[in-house]
Amino acid sequence: MSITRTKLLPALAALGMALSLASGAAAQDRWPSKPIRLIVPSAPGASFDFTARLIATKLAEQLGQAVVVENIPGAGTTLGLVRLAKQPADGYTIGLGSDSNLVAGALIHKDVGYDPVRDFTPVARLVDTPYLYLVRADSPYRSFDEILAAARLKPGSISYGSAGVGSGPHLAGELLASQAKLTLLHVPYRGGGPAMSGLLSGDVGFSITTPAAAMPLIASGKIRALATTGAKRQRLLPDTPTVAESLPGHEVILWIGFVAPAGLPVAIQQRLAAEAKKVLAVPDVIERLSGAGLDVNFTGPEEAARSLAAELAQWGPVIKTLGIRVE
């Protein structure tokens, strides 16, 4: 009996596809079989970095593989996601996404290098945190209202530092300027840590960053917190008022979550989310996050995707109205 070429080629193609699918399924079953790289889109010392290193340590224990943190700061935390979007969707490279890079960064930059929905697989939302308005310990401004008054008296005379153009602190500062009808000078840095250095050196009048980056310096007496952007006062700083106490309705919250390149297999996506949920239930992890001003707010892949879509729709018109754009 002979087999014709026209019958053999389709049969071989079908066999190859079946073997490929079987191999892929087997690879997913074995995941993880090697170290995982976790891309952190900020310099060391910020909330991204603190969250990543704390969770990576526990995640490695649970998975039996190292989780290696790689800091890629720059462009308002968007450069790290540019790198992540180009990686294989095999579960061995994941990253931290947030409202800074997935929402604000994608809406502000003309060509950020990725589409926040098309180019990533949402894995889980992890933590939330407000921002703090900070001044040096020797600053003449003793309250948040004093900064507002000084900025109104001399428009453009007061500068503020942020983690970069398009970052959450930048957006918070521009929203403040718009709502309070102020003219402020924005000074972008390559991350929250460098922004704190700029504040300490006196290069800016005030700075905006997260409690995780600021609390050690507040505790040492080098800087003071004048206000927080949360809906209520920050539990670590109960005597520090909210911005909303001076400007009703003002609220800006940073959320941080796991994302992966688009096309991540569902089995790995769900496994990663489940393991992250376990980590965030560990009492020591909760305590250390809380001590850095971070609130656990876990949601799985589906809810994380819905939240991202809702925030893109919410912030798009706001950013357009504020006129924030990076060419």
Residue pairs with C-beta under 8 A, 6 or more apart in sequence:
24 265
27 33
27 90
28 91
28 265
28 267
28 268
31 90
31 91
31 267
31 268
31 271
32 63
32 64
32 65
32 91
32 92
33 65
34 65
34 92
35 65
35 66
35 67
35 68
35 92
36 59
36 63
36 65
36 66
36 67
36 68
36 91
36 92
36 93
36 94
37 67
37 68
37 70
37 92
37 93
37 94
38 52
38 56
38 67
38 68
38 69
38 70
38 94
38 95
38 96
39 70
39 72
39 80
39 81
39 83
39 84
39 93
39 94
39 95
39 96
40 48
40 49
40 52
40 69
40 70
40 71
40 72
40 80
40 95
40 96
41 48
41 72
41 73
41 77
41 78
41 79
41 80
41 81
41 95
41 96
41 101
42 48
42 49
42 71
42 73
42 77
42 80
42 163
42 191
42 192
42 193
43 49
43 71
43 73
43 190
43 191
43 192
43 193
43 194
44 71
44 193
45 191
45 192
45 193
45 196
45 213
46 163
46 191
46 192
46 193
46 209
46 210
46 212
46 213
47 127
47 129
47 192
47 210
47 211
47 212
47 213
47 254
47 256
47 292
47 293
47 294
48 77
48 96
48 98
48 192
48 256
49 69
49 71
50 212
50 292
50 294
51 96
51 126
51 127
51 212
51 256
51 289
51 294
52 69
52 96
53 69
54 285
54 288
54 289
55 126
55 276
55 279
55 280
55 285
56 67
56 68
56 69
57 67
58 279
58 282
58 285
59 67
59 275
59 276
59 279
60 66
60 67
62 275
62 278
62 279
63 275
71 80
72 79
72 80
72 83
73 79
73 80
73 164
73 190
73 191
74 80
74 164
74 190
74 191
75 105
75 109
75 112
75 164
75 165
75 166
76 100
76 101
76 104
76 105
76 108
76 109
76 163
76 164
76 165
76 166
76 167
76 170
76 188
77 98
77 100
77 101
77 105
77 163
77 164
77 167
77 191
78 101
78 105
78 106
78 109
78 112
78 113
78 166
80 95
80 96
80 101
81 95
81 97
81 101
81 102
81 105
81 113
81 114
81 120
81 259
82 112
82 113
82 114
83 95
84 93
84 94
84 95
84 120
84 259
84 260
84 261
85 113
85 114
85 119
85 120
85 261
85 262
86 261
87 93
87 261
88 261
89 121
89 260
89 261
89 262
89 263
89 264
89 265
90 264
90 268
91 260
91 264
91 265
91 268
91 272
93 260
93 261
94 123
94 258
94 259
94 260
94 272
95 258
95 259
95 260
96 256
96 257
96 258
96 259
97 116
97 120
97 122
97 256
97 257
97 258
97 259
98 168
98 254
98 255
98 256
98 257
99 168
99 253
99 254
99 255
99 311
99 315
100 163
100 166
100 167
100 168
100 171
100 254
101 116
102 116
102 120
102 259
102 308
103 116
103 308
103 311
103 312
103 315
104 166
104 167
104 168
104 170
104 171
104 315
104 319
105 112
105 166
105 167
106 112
106 114
106 115
106 116
106 312
107 312
107 315
107 316
107 319
108 165
108 166
108 171
108 319
108 324
108 325
108 326
109 166
109 326
110 325
110 326
110 327
114 120
116 308
116 312
117 308
117 309
117 312
118 262
119 261
119 262
120 259
120 260
120 261
120 262
121 259
121 260
121 261
121 262
121 263
121 264
121 269
121 301
122 257
122 259
122 301
122 304
122 305
122 308
123 257
123 258
123 259
123 260
123 264
123 269
123 272
123 273
123 276
123 301
123 304
124 257
124 258
124 272
124 273
124 276
124 277
124 298
124 299
124 300
124 301
124 304
125 255
125 256
125 257
125 297
125 298
125 299
125 303
125 304
125 307
126 255
126 256
126 257
126 258
126 276
126 280
126 296
126 297
126 298
127 255
127 256
127 280
127 289
127 294
127 295
127 296
127 297
128 253
128 254
128 255
128 256
128 294
128 295
128 297
129 210
129 211
129 212
129 253
129 254
129 256
129 292
129 293
129 294
129 295
130 210
130 211
130 228
130 229
130 230
130 234
130 252
130 253
130 254
130 293
131 168
131 169
131 172
131 208
131 209
131 210
131 228
131 229
131 252
131 254
132 208
132 209
132 210
132 211
132 214
132 225
132 227
132 228
132 229
132 234
132 237
132 240
133 144
133 147
133 206
133 207
133 208
133 225
133 226
133 227
133 228
133 229
133 243
134 199
134 206
134 207
134 208
134 209
134 214
134 218
134 223
134 224
134 225
134 226
135 141
135 147
135 199
135 205
135 206
135 207
135 223
135 224
135 226
136 199
136 200
136 202
136 222
136 223
136 224
137 221
137 222
137 223
137 224
139 205
139 206
139 224
140 146
141 147
141 150
141 205
141 206
141 226
143 226
144 226
144 227
144 241
144 243
144 246
145 246
147 158
147 205
147 206
147 226
148 180
148 182
148 246
150 157
150 158
151 157
151 158
151 180
151 182
151 183
151 184
152 180
152 181
152 182
155 182
155 183
156 183
156 184
156 185
157 185
158 184
158 185
158 205
158 206
159 184
159 185
159 186
159 187
159 203
159 204
159 205
160 173
160 184
160 185
160 186
160 187
160 204
160 205
160 206
160 207
160 208
161 169
161 187
161 188
161 189
161 195
161 198
161 199
161 203
161 204
161 206
161 207
161 208
162 169
162 170
162 173
162 186
162 187
162 188
162 189
162 195
162 207
162 208
162 209
163 169
163 170
163 188
163 189
163 190
163 191
163 192
163 195
163 209
164 170
164 188
164 189
164 190
164 191
165 186
165 188
165 326
166 324
166 326
167 188
168 252
168 254
169 192
169 195
169 207
169 208
169 209
170 186
170 188
170 208
170 324
171 252
171 315
171 319
171 324
172 208
172 229
172 252
173 184
173 186
173 208
174 186
174 322
174 324
175 250
175 252
175 318
175 322
176 182
176 184
176 243
176 247
176 250
177 183
177 184
178 321
178 322
179 247
179 249
179 250
180 246
180 247
187 198
187 203
187 204
189 195
189 197
189 198
192 209
192 210
192 213
193 213
195 207
195 208
195 209
195 213
196 207
196 209
196 213
196 214
196 217
196 223
198 204
198 207
199 206
199 207
199 223
200 217
200 222
200 223
206 226
208 229
210 254
210 293
210 294
211 234
211 236
211 237
211 292
211 293
211 294
212 292
212 293
212 294
214 223
214 225
215 236
215 291
215 292
215 293
217 223
218 224
218 225
218 237
225 234
225 237
225 240
226 240
227 240
227 241
227 242
227 243
227 245
227 246
228 234
228 237
228 240
228 241
228 242
228 243
229 242
229 243
229 250
229 251
229 252
229 253
230 242
230 251
230 253
231 242
231 244
231 251
232 242
233 240
233 241
233 242
234 240
234 293
235 290
235 293
236 291
236 293
242 250
243 250
243 251
244 250
244 251
255 297
255 307
257 304
258 272
258 273
258 276
260 268
260 269
260 272
269 301
270 300
270 301
273 300
273 301
276 298
277 298
277 300
279 285
280 286
280 289
280 296
280 298
286 296
289 295
289 296
299 307
